[in-house]
Amino acid sequence: NVCRLWRDATLSCRSLWSNLRVIFFGQDVASPRRYRGVNEIISRAGAHPLTLALWHDHSPYEKLRKQNKKVLNLIISRHLFWQSVDLSLPDAYMALLSREMQGRPKPMLRSLRVAWPRWRWPSDVPRFMKSISAPNLCRVDLGHCPMDQKTCEELLSLSLPWAMLESFIIHCGSPDLDLAFAGHTPNITEFEATHYKRHLINRSPLPLSLKKVRRARFDGSALEH
């Protein structure tokens, strides 16, 4: 049992309810209790910046259930208060996020991590990133989204807040494109890239933006200036 004083103090402290992790299970029978629980936590967080982790167990059954869709839409409705978001979801979930986030500003969002299932080729990464309207975004982690050259080039063409980025992690098939990403980020202080053709990395000139980084890594190896 908890006394009323402690209970009232806990319920009124919004920061205690601002960290939300939701795991969607493919084989789970979606329950209305999950929606009520998420709704209760988000309501208690109020206008406090939210730290979100939305994951899926990536079981063979990845259909977006009606109840899970309801939970996802509830979280999307709080887009104004997103501060840090960590996503590891199947295609159906990411498609819903891409569609529903269009035109919804996220002024508090500063950190974004996206991980696609390893056995899928995430050609929809640019479409998803295009839906991210976050002028203050300073950290992006796409290290678990292996992309081919065409996908990377499309991502580079987007009007993202490149100048705001301080940390960027990318998994790209071309070292030249890795460096092109670095060149897009003039204020970068942390850059990490993973690619397949490791032996090509020294053939490209080092972008000026990488001259001032505190930490740069290519394929797990530190970059020496």
BAPA-477956 format. One line per field, with one value per residue (C-alpha): residue number from 1; residue in one letter; chain; y, x, z. Coordinates in pm, 1 decimal. Example, Ala and Ser with C-alpha at 12.3 -4.5 7.8 and 13.67 -1.06 7.14 Angstrom:
2
vonu	1,2
mardo	A,S
zapa	A,A
yy	-450.0,-106.0
xx	1230.0,1367.0
zz	780.0,714.0
//
This chain:
225
vonu	1,2,3,4,5,6,7,8,9,10,11,12,13,14,15,16,17,18,19,20,21,22,23,24,25,26,27,28,29,30,31,32,33,34,35,36,37,38,39,40,41,42,43,44,45,46,47,48,49,50,51,52,53,54,55,56,57,58,59,60,61,62,63,64,65,66,67,68,69,70,71,72,73,74,75,76,77,78,79,80,81,82,83,84,85,86,87,88,89,90,91,92,93,94,95,96,97,98,99,100,101,102,103,104,105,106,107,108,109,110,111,112,113,114,115,116,117,118,119,120,121,122,123,124,125,126,127,128,129,130,131,132,133,134,135,136,137,138,139,140,141,142,143,144,145,146,147,148,149,150,151,152,153,154,155,156,157,158,159,160,161,162,163,164,165,166,167,168,169,170,171,172,173,174,175,176,177,178,179,180,181,182,183,184,185,186,187,188,189,190,191,192,193,194,195,196,197,198,199,200,201,202,203,204,205,206,207,208,209,210,211,212,213,214,215,216,217,218,219,220,221,222,223,224,225
mardo	N,V,C,R,L,W,R,D,A,T,L,S,C,R,S,L,W,S,N,L,R,V,I,F,F,G,Q,D,V,A,S,P,R,R,Y,R,G,V,N,E,I,I,S,R,A,G,A,H,P,L,T,L,A,L,W,H,D,H,S,P,Y,E,K,L,R,K,Q,N,K,K,V,L,N,L,I,I,S,R,H,L,F,W,Q,S,V,D,L,S,L,P,D,A,Y,M,A,L,L,S,R,E,M,Q,G,R,P,K,P,M,L,R,S,L,R,V,A,W,P,R,W,R,W,P,S,D,V,P,R,F,M,K,S,I,S,A,P,N,L,C,R,V,D,L,G,H,C,P,M,D,Q,K,T,C,E,E,L,L,S,L,S,L,P,W,A,M,L,E,S,F,I,I,H,C,G,S,P,D,L,D,L,A,F,A,G,H,T,P,N,I,T,E,F,E,A,T,H,Y,K,R,H,L,I,N,R,S,P,L,P,L,S,L,K,K,V,R,R,A,R,F,D,G,S,A,L,E,H
zapa	A,A,A,A,A,A,A,A,A,A,A,A,A,A,A,A,A,A,A,A,A,A,A,A,A,A,A,A,A,A,A,A,A,A,A,A,A,A,A,A,A,A,A,A,A,A,A,A,A,A,A,A,A,A,A,A,A,A,A,A,A,A,A,A,A,A,A,A,A,A,A,A,A,A,A,A,A,A,A,A,A,A,A,A,A,A,A,A,A,A,A,A,A,A,A,A,A,A,A,A,A,A,A,A,A,A,A,A,A,A,A,A,A,A,A,A,A,A,A,A,A,A,A,A,A,A,A,A,A,A,A,A,A,A,A,A,A,A,A,A,A,A,A,A,A,A,A,A,A,A,A,A,A,A,A,A,A,A,A,A,A,A,A,A,A,A,A,A,A,A,A,A,A,A,A,A,A,A,A,A,A,A,A,A,A,A,A,A,A,A,A,A,A,A,A,A,A,A,A,A,A,A,A,A,A,A,A,A,A,A,A,A,A,A,A,A,A,A,A,A,A,A,A,A,A
yy	0.0,358.7,654.1,918.6,1178.6,963.8,861.6,1222.3,1324.6,1043.2,1110.3,1482.4,1443.5,1447.0,1352.4,1012.2,928.1,1070.6,758.4,512.0,176.2,-24.3,-370.6,-506.8,-885.6,-1047.6,-1351.4,-1159.2,-1109.6,-731.1,-620.6,-295.4,-286.0,-186.7,113.3,220.3,181.0,384.1,649.1,674.7,714.5,974.3,1169.3,1176.7,1299.1,1602.0,1849.1,1702.5,1595.9,1226.8,958.7,679.5,328.4,144.5,-208.4,-526.5,-881.0,-930.1,-1263.0,-1402.2,-1257.5,-884.8,-775.8,-445.7,-543.7,-303.3,-253.7,-197.0,56.2,237.2,249.1,375.7,649.7,752.7,796.6,985.3,1226.8,1341.1,1438.5,1789.0,1640.7,1382.5,1442.4,1109.2,825.9,473.6,265.1,-101.1,-191.7,-397.7,-243.2,-215.2,-14.6,209.7,271.9,392.2,620.7,763.6,829.2,972.4,1187.5,1390.5,1755.5,1698.8,1917.0,1776.8,2086.8,1901.5,1603.4,1594.0,1226.7,962.0,599.9,373.7,1.0,-202.5,-583.3,-729.5,-944.9,-651.1,-402.7,-63.6,118.6,321.3,493.7,819.2,824.9,783.3,1046.1,1286.9,1269.7,1383.6,1753.2,1825.3,2149.3,2081.3,1725.0,1688.2,1311.2,1051.4,683.2,481.4,234.0,-59.4,34.6,-101.0,102.2,70.5,360.3,469.6,485.0,684.8,933.0,982.1,1039.1,1297.2,1490.6,1543.0,1877.6,1747.8,1973.1,1866.3,2181.2,2100.3,1747.8,1688.2,1308.2,1090.5,712.8,557.9,210.9,267.3,54.6,316.7,488.1,785.1,835.2,801.6,1100.1,1282.0,1251.4,1392.1,1683.1,1763.8,1812.1,2120.8,2106.3,1734.3,1630.6,1255.6,1056.7,680.5,483.9,116.0,-3.5,-308.0,-197.2,-104.7,-83.3,220.7,450.1,617.3,710.2,1006.2,1339.1,1407.2,1657.7,1980.5,1904.3,1596.7,1801.7,1911.1,1591.7,1457.5,1099.1,948.7,576.3,379.5,9.2,15.5,172.6,519.3,775.9,939.3,1299.2
xx	0.0,105.7,-15.4,-223.4,53.3,302.6,39.2,-58.3,307.4,379.3,78.3,150.0,518.4,494.9,856.6,795.6,547.6,736.6,937.1,721.1,821.2,567.8,644.0,404.2,386.5,297.0,131.4,-31.2,-407.2,-423.7,-602.5,-790.4,-598.6,-282.5,-455.3,-593.3,-252.0,-70.3,-342.1,-313.0,65.6,58.2,-214.4,-10.6,295.3,97.1,309.9,639.1,877.4,831.5,1096.7,946.1,1059.8,825.6,941.2,804.9,916.2,948.8,774.6,648.1,303.8,349.0,1.3,-98.3,-382.2,-670.0,-592.6,-221.3,-311.3,-522.1,-227.8,3.5,-239.2,-268.7,107.7,114.5,-145.7,115.7,366.4,413.4,580.4,810.4,1169.4,1343.7,1207.2,1345.0,1165.3,1206.6,886.7,772.1,675.3,303.5,371.0,628.2,391.9,125.5,376.3,492.9,136.7,0.8,302.4,282.5,220.3,250.2,527.5,757.0,922.7,1067.8,1213.6,1591.8,1684.4,1563.0,1671.0,1517.0,1586.5,1424.9,1416.7,1739.5,1569.5,1393.6,1552.5,1434.7,1368.7,1100.3,1349.0,1343.9,964.7,962.6,1230.8,1042.9,749.9,976.3,908.2,1154.2,1353.4,1548.4,1651.1,2018.8,2076.5,1982.6,2071.8,2002.0,2280.9,2039.7,1883.6,2115.4,2051.2,2159.4,2302.2,1969.4,1804.9,2093.8,2086.4,1713.8,1769.9,2038.9,1796.2,1547.0,1510.3,1605.4,1753.7,2104.5,2263.6,2123.5,2263.5,2535.4,2535.4,2464.6,2491.7,2432.8,2453.6,2526.1,2651.6,2897.3,3180.2,3155.4,2794.5,2896.0,3123.1,2853.2,2627.0,2905.6,2940.9,2570.6,2617.4,2832.9,2784.2,2845.8,3055.1,2988.4,2972.0,2960.2,2921.4,2902.7,2929.2,3012.7,3305.2,3544.4,3854.0,3716.9,3694.0,4031.9,3970.6,3746.7,3863.4,3763.7,3473.1,3545.6,3263.1,3453.3,3761.7,3605.1,3431.0,3510.9,3438.3,3420.6,3402.9,3389.9,3307.3,3390.5,3736.4,3819.1,3904.2,4245.9,4302.4
zz	0.0,-69.7,131.0,-44.8,-13.8,-204.8,-456.5,-528.6,-556.5,-801.8,-1019.9,-1035.5,-1134.0,-1513.7,-1573.8,-1411.1,-1686.8,-1982.8,-2068.3,-2260.9,-2409.2,-2608.3,-2746.4,-3007.5,-3020.4,-3350.8,-3194.0,-2912.1,-2905.2,-2888.9,-2575.8,-2505.5,-2176.8,-2363.0,-2517.1,-2180.4,-2017.8,-2284.4,-2275.4,-1897.0,-1905.5,-2183.1,-2004.8,-1684.7,-1876.2,-1989.3,-2185.2,-2063.7,-2346.7,-2428.1,-2467.3,-2678.7,-2766.5,-3003.6,-3080.0,-3236.7,-3161.5,-3541.7,-3529.4,-3862.8,-3791.6,-3850.8,-3951.1,-3797.6,-3567.0,-3514.1,-3146.4,-3213.7,-3481.4,-3223.7,-2981.9,-3255.8,-3356.2,-2991.9,-2969.0,-3300.1,-3163.6,-2908.6,-3180.1,-3037.7,-2729.6,-2887.6,-2775.5,-2832.4,-3048.5,-3095.1,-3359.6,-3450.6,-3630.5,-3932.7,-4265.8,-4190.0,-3874.7,-4042.7,-4333.1,-4090.7,-3919.5,-4253.3,-4362.1,-4038.6,-3950.7,-4271.1,-4184.9,-3808.9,-3664.9,-3396.8,-3250.1,-2948.3,-3135.9,-3097.3,-3126.4,-3372.7,-3408.9,-3673.3,-3713.2,-3990.6,-3965.2,-4097.4,-4358.8,-4523.3,-4760.5,-4623.4,-4949.9,-4772.0,-4539.2,-4743.8,-4742.0,-4367.0,-4309.1,-4533.7,-4291.8,-4005.0,-3960.2,-3680.2,-3713.0,-3392.0,-3474.5,-3379.0,-3358.0,-3622.2,-3604.1,-3921.0,-3850.4,-3854.2,-4189.2,-4460.6,-4775.3,-5135.5,-5337.8,-5489.3,-5146.4,-5001.9,-5289.7,-5239.3,-4869.0,-4944.5,-5165.1,-4882.1,-4706.6,-4365.8,-4094.2,-4196.6,-4051.9,-3705.5,-3687.8,-3431.8,-3447.9,-3752.1,-3793.5,-4135.1,-4295.1,-4662.7,-4947.7,-5073.8,-4884.0,-5121.4,-5015.1,-4649.6,-4699.5,-4894.8,-4590.9,-4375.7,-4614.8,-4567.8,-4193.8,-4123.6,-3746.0,-3704.2,-3402.8,-3416.1,-3738.9,-3783.4,-4105.4,-4195.5,-4554.4,-4757.4,-4976.2,-4700.2,-4919.4,-5105.0,-4804.7,-4851.6,-5214.9,-5129.8,-4985.7,-4626.8,-4610.1,-4426.6,-4184.0,-4064.2,-3976.6,-3646.7,-3534.6,-3191.1,-3299.1,-3646.1,-3718.9,-4043.6,-4014.2,-3646.0,-3697.0,-3571.1,-3836.2,-3783.3,-3888.5
//
